[in-house]
Amino acid sequence: MSSYKILQAEQQGIYVLKFIGEIRLNLCSTLDNLVESITNDPEFRTVVIDLSETEIIDSTTLGLLAKIAMAAEKRSHFLPTLISTNPDVTRIITSMGFDKIFIIVREPASRIEELEEIPVLRASEQQVRDKVLDAHRVLMGMNSRNREEFKNLVRALECEEP
């Protein structure tokens, strides 16, 4: 079984999220809940997302990260930060256009303390499908390459809607 962990800290409206291991579809409800909680916080200003210990990240997760980045930019009018030291992860995020919505740092953070582990939420198949659809719509809205890349997946998921 793959291992994964999401850690969080917050101070004065600045959130730090650290993703460890394989961050995939099984965490979409947890991440969506976290994104909603952060973006609904009236003190929320920006976010630093640390992917330095992320081994694998999927497109659903990327869509949720894009959602929080856009909310941070709207709230504070400057780009949030994404730390990515894994060349494979960095290649994926830059190919998705994340360099337009994040400041990408390719060196590890020197010190992140007081991070608390986020408990993983369980979700129904329908809840997961809805979150996957929403995350990919966000990615499609970022640029034409992503729109082309995910249009068939989104169309298929929309056809499954009850």
The 8 nearest C-alpha neighbors of each residue, nearest first, counted from 0:
[[1, 2, 3, 21, 20, 25, 23, 22],
 [2, 0, 21, 3, 20, 22, 23, 55],
 [3, 1, 20, 21, 0, 4, 19, 22],
 [4, 2, 20, 19, 21, 22, 1, 5],
 [3, 5, 19, 18, 6, 20, 116, 2],
 [6, 4, 18, 117, 116, 17, 19, 7],
 [5, 7, 116, 17, 115, 114, 16, 117],
 [8, 6, 16, 114, 115, 15, 116, 17],
 [7, 9, 114, 15, 14, 113, 115, 16],
 [10, 8, 14, 13, 15, 12, 11, 7],
 [9, 11, 13, 12, 14, 8, 15, 43],
 [10, 12, 13, 9, 42, 43, 44, 14],
 [13, 11, 43, 42, 44, 10, 14, 9],
 [14, 12, 45, 10, 9, 46, 11, 44],
 [15, 13, 9, 46, 8, 47, 12, 45],
 [14, 16, 47, 8, 7, 46, 48, 9],
 [17, 15, 7, 48, 6, 49, 47, 14],
 [16, 18, 49, 6, 5, 48, 50, 7],
 [17, 19, 5, 50, 53, 4, 49, 6],
 [18, 20, 53, 52, 4, 3, 5, 17],
 [21, 19, 3, 53, 54, 2, 22, 52],
 [20, 22, 55, 54, 3, 23, 56, 53],
 [23, 21, 56, 55, 20, 3, 57, 26],
 [24, 22, 57, 25, 56, 26, 21, 60],
 [23, 25, 27, 26, 59, 57, 60, 22],
 [26, 24, 23, 27, 28, 22, 127, 29],
 [25, 27, 29, 24, 28, 23, 30, 119],
 [28, 26, 30, 24, 29, 25, 31, 60],
 [29, 27, 31, 30, 26, 32, 120, 122],
 [28, 30, 120, 26, 32, 27, 119, 31],
 [31, 29, 33, 27, 32, 28, 34, 26],
 [30, 32, 34, 28, 33, 29, 27, 35],
 [31, 33, 35, 29, 30, 34, 28, 36],
 [32, 34, 30, 36, 31, 35, 37, 29],
 [35, 33, 31, 37, 36, 32, 38, 67],
 [36, 34, 32, 38, 33, 37, 39, 31],
 [35, 37, 33, 39, 34, 38, 32, 40],
 [38, 36, 34, 40, 39, 35, 33, 43],
 [37, 39, 35, 40, 36, 34, 43, 70],
 [40, 38, 36, 37, 35, 41, 43, 34],
 [39, 41, 37, 43, 42, 38, 36, 12],
 [40, 42, 43, 39, 38, 12, 44, 37],
 [41, 43, 12, 40, 44, 11, 13, 39],
 [44, 42, 12, 40, 41, 45, 13, 38],
 [45, 43, 12, 75, 13, 71, 74, 42],
 [46, 44, 71, 13, 79, 43, 14, 75],
 [45, 47, 14, 79, 13, 15, 48, 80],
 [46, 48, 80, 15, 81, 79, 14, 16],
 [49, 47, 81, 16, 17, 15, 82, 80],
 [48, 50, 17, 82, 51, 81, 16, 18],
 [49, 51, 53, 83, 52, 18, 82, 17],
 [50, 52, 84, 83, 49, 53, 107, 82],
 [53, 51, 19, 50, 20, 54, 18, 49],
 [54, 52, 20, 19, 50, 51, 18, 55],
 [53, 55, 20, 21, 52, 56, 19, 88],
 [54, 56, 21, 53, 22, 20, 57, 88],
 [57, 55, 22, 23, 21, 60, 58, 54],
 [58, 56, 23, 60, 59, 61, 55, 22],
 [57, 59, 61, 60, 62, 56, 135, 134],
 [60, 58, 62, 134, 61, 131, 57, 135],
 [61, 59, 63, 58, 62, 57, 64, 23],
 [60, 62, 58, 64, 59, 63, 65, 57],
 [63, 61, 134, 65, 59, 138, 60, 64],
 [62, 64, 66, 60, 65, 134, 61, 67],
 [65, 63, 61, 67, 66, 62, 68, 60],
 [66, 64, 68, 62, 63, 67, 61, 69],
 [67, 65, 63, 69, 64, 68, 62, 70],
 [66, 68, 70, 64, 69, 65, 34, 71],
 [69, 67, 65, 71, 70, 66, 79, 64],
 [68, 70, 72, 66, 71, 67, 73, 65],
 [69, 71, 67, 73, 68, 72, 74, 66],
 [72, 70, 45, 68, 74, 73, 69, 75],
 [73, 71, 76, 77, 69, 78, 75, 74],
 [72, 74, 70, 71, 76, 75, 69, 77],
 [75, 73, 71, 72, 76, 44, 70, 43],
 [74, 76, 72, 44, 77, 73, 71, 45],
 [77, 75, 72, 73, 74, 78, 71, 44],
 [78, 76, 72, 75, 79, 71, 73, 45],
 [77, 79, 101, 72, 100, 102, 80, 76],
 [78, 80, 101, 46, 45, 47, 68, 102],
 [81, 79, 102, 47, 101, 103, 48, 46],
 [80, 82, 48, 103, 47, 49, 101, 102],
 [83, 81, 49, 104, 50, 103, 105, 48],
 [82, 84, 50, 51, 105, 89, 85, 104],
 [83, 85, 105, 51, 106, 86, 107, 82],
 [84, 86, 88, 87, 83, 89, 51, 53],
 [87, 85, 89, 88, 90, 84, 83, 91],
 [88, 86, 90, 89, 85, 91, 55, 54],
 [87, 89, 91, 85, 90, 86, 92, 83],
 [90, 88, 86, 92, 91, 87, 83, 93],
 [89, 91, 87, 93, 88, 92, 86, 94],
 [92, 90, 94, 88, 89, 93, 95, 87],
 [93, 91, 95, 89, 97, 94, 90, 88],
 [92, 94, 96, 95, 97, 90, 91, 98],
 [93, 95, 91, 92, 96, 90, 97, 89],
 [96, 94, 92, 93, 97, 91, 145, 138],
 [97, 95, 93, 98, 94, 99, 92, 141],
 [96, 98, 99, 100, 93, 92, 95, 101],
 [97, 99, 101, 96, 100, 93, 102, 103],
 [100, 98, 97, 96, 101, 102, 78, 93],
 [99, 101, 97, 98, 78, 68, 69, 102],
 [102, 100, 79, 78, 80, 98, 103, 97],
 [101, 103, 80, 81, 79, 78, 98, 104],
 [104, 102, 81, 101, 82, 80, 98, 105],
 [103, 105, 82, 106, 81, 83, 102, 80],
 [104, 106, 84, 83, 82, 103, 107, 89],
 [107, 105, 84, 104, 108, 82, 83, 51],
 [108, 106, 51, 109, 84, 82, 105, 83],
 [109, 107, 110, 106, 111, 82, 49, 51],
 [108, 110, 107, 111, 106, 112, 82, 51],
 [111, 109, 108, 112, 107, 113, 114, 49],
 [112, 110, 108, 109, 113, 114, 15, 8],
 [111, 113, 114, 110, 8, 115, 7, 15],
 [112, 114, 8, 115, 111, 7, 9, 6],
 [113, 115, 8, 7, 6, 112, 116, 111],
 [116, 114, 6, 7, 8, 117, 113, 5],
 [115, 117, 6, 5, 118, 7, 114, 4],
 [116, 118, 5, 6, 115, 119, 7, 4],
 [119, 117, 116, 120, 29, 5, 4, 6],
 [118, 120, 29, 117, 26, 121, 28, 5],
 [121, 119, 29, 28, 118, 122, 26, 32],
 [120, 122, 119, 123, 28, 29, 25, 26],
 [123, 121, 126, 28, 127, 120, 124, 125],
 [122, 124, 126, 125, 127, 121, 128, 28],
 [123, 125, 127, 126, 128, 122, 129, 121],
 [126, 124, 128, 123, 127, 129, 122, 130],
 [127, 125, 123, 129, 128, 124, 122, 130],
 [126, 128, 130, 124, 125, 129, 131, 123],
 [129, 127, 125, 131, 126, 130, 132, 124],
 [130, 128, 132, 126, 127, 131, 133, 125],
 [129, 131, 133, 127, 132, 128, 134, 126],
 [132, 130, 128, 134, 59, 129, 133, 127],
 [131, 133, 129, 135, 130, 134, 153, 128],
 [132, 134, 130, 136, 135, 131, 129, 137],
 [135, 133, 62, 137, 131, 59, 63, 136],
 [134, 136, 138, 137, 132, 133, 62, 139],
 [135, 137, 139, 133, 138, 134, 132, 140],
 [136, 138, 140, 134, 135, 139, 62, 133],
 [137, 139, 135, 62, 141, 140, 136, 145],
 [140, 138, 146, 145, 136, 137, 141, 135],
 [139, 141, 137, 138, 142, 136, 146, 145],
 [140, 142, 138, 139, 137, 145, 96, 143],
 [141, 143, 145, 144, 140, 139, 146, 96],
 [144, 142, 146, 145, 147, 139, 141, 140],
 [145, 143, 147, 146, 142, 148, 95, 139],
 [144, 146, 148, 139, 147, 143, 142, 149],
 [147, 145, 139, 143, 144, 148, 149, 150],
 [146, 148, 144, 145, 150, 149, 143, 139],
 [149, 147, 145, 146, 150, 144, 151, 139],
 [148, 150, 152, 146, 151, 147, 145, 153],
 [151, 149, 153, 147, 152, 146, 154, 148],
 [152, 150, 154, 153, 149, 155, 148, 147],
 [151, 153, 155, 149, 154, 150, 156, 135],
 [154, 152, 156, 150, 155, 151, 157, 132],
 [153, 155, 151, 157, 152, 156, 150, 158],
 [156, 154, 152, 158, 153, 157, 151, 159],
 [155, 157, 153, 159, 158, 154, 152, 132],
 [158, 156, 154, 160, 159, 155, 153, 132],
 [157, 159, 155, 156, 160, 154, 161, 153],
 [160, 158, 156, 157, 161, 155, 154, 128],
 [159, 161, 157, 158, 156, 129, 125, 128],
 [160, 159, 158, 157, 125, 156, 129, 128]]
